[in-house]
Amino acid sequence: MAIDVDERAASPFRWRLEHRPDTRFGHAAGGVAGALVIAAMVAFVAAIDNDDPQVAGALLSIVVLVAAVFAGYWQRGPIRSAAVTAIVLAFPLLWLFAVVGNGDGAARGDIRLIFLLTTVSYLALYLLTWTRGRGVLLGGALLVAASWLVFEVADESFRLGNSSPLSGSGLGSEPFGDNSRSVAVVMVLLGLGLLGATALLDRRHRHGIATPFLVVGAIYAIVGAYSLGADMDSVYATGIFLAVAGLAIGAAGIFGDRRATSWLGALVLLGGAVTVVAQGTEDSASGGGGEELFGLFALVAAAVLLVIGILVARTAKEPLDGGEPVAEATPAPEPALIAAVPDPPATAPTSTPDATVAPPPEPPADA
């Protein structure tokens, strides 16, 4: 007898394309444990050779990666969560130690190579072995690839300094040089594009694979909006761009019924509105009365946001009050204006005039 088997339900990879894993505290604690393992590894590398950690860092990174892959294959649950976190954090460190760990600094070509190797590593594990389909690996690949694109747009030489990666030297105050506005525009476009991809994937019920696009898109939308406003040297522009980013994030959350995303978009929108209101108050207040002006501007902003919320809720057909059921009380019967006519009393049945009554029988003749 043939038995129909749903192959899509039987495949963990396809399941993760459509579902968001229900991660609880135990698995989250396992992930934190994996992060602490990486922190311990970095400390051990620094203790071995802080000036030239290339060999020690690369070897320990490989050891941690191999151990994490075998541990995740051997045991599911929080141990696997710890292994995934260790893998995600160990790969960038491996290539960082291997490429620029000798303490001689990093040229643009070195940084480009780190971006490439890290992206390929994430994608490989996203498609292979027991880590297939895990959104954090796809999200890492998207984040690194987007950072690589932003790095290519920047015109200055991107260097990590003339010492080791563990020495604490980092980027300068202006890492993007004269192309700051172009970099900010690219970041905004990346954020909006990834958020648009999130909406399309959610409409096709690919909620699992849509989540990495959402996270990276939200990061780049917020950072890009802030960077663009800061480059224009306008607080008003910064607030407006942040508000637009919040609207975009909230719109992406509508298609996938993502409650946390909707709240994040609303909070970013609030941040943009408060930025504009505060700057408007500062520019308008002269010698006092700032509190009244702030209150007035806040009420105007509240009215605008309320109108936006009502329009979005009606357009997206959001459930009222989160879908809370409304208890409808049965109305009491209304009194009649005209008294009802009482029914006639029931009477005993009477014989009709035409009824024939039989005479009594005659006595016998012999009596």
Buried (B, 14 or more C-beta within 10 A) or exposed (E): EEEEEEEEEEEEEBBBBBBEBEEEEEBEEBBEBBBEBBEEBBEEBBEBBBEBBBBBBBBBBBEBBEBBBEBBEEEEEBBBBBBBBBBBBBBBBBBBBBBBBBBEBBBBEBBBBBBBBBBBBBBBBBEEEBBBBBBBBBBBBBBBBBBBBBBBBBEEEBBBBEBBBBBEBEEEEEBBBEBBBBBBBBBBBBBBBBBBBBBEBBEEEBBBBBBBBBBBBBBBBBBBBBBBBBBBEBBBBBBBBBBBBBBBBBBBBBBBEBEEBBEBBBEBBBBBBBBBBBBBBEEEBEEEEBEEBBEBBBEEBEEEBEEBBEEBEEEBEBEEEEEEEEEEEEEEEEEEEEEEEEEEEEEEEEEEEEEEEEEEEEEEEEE
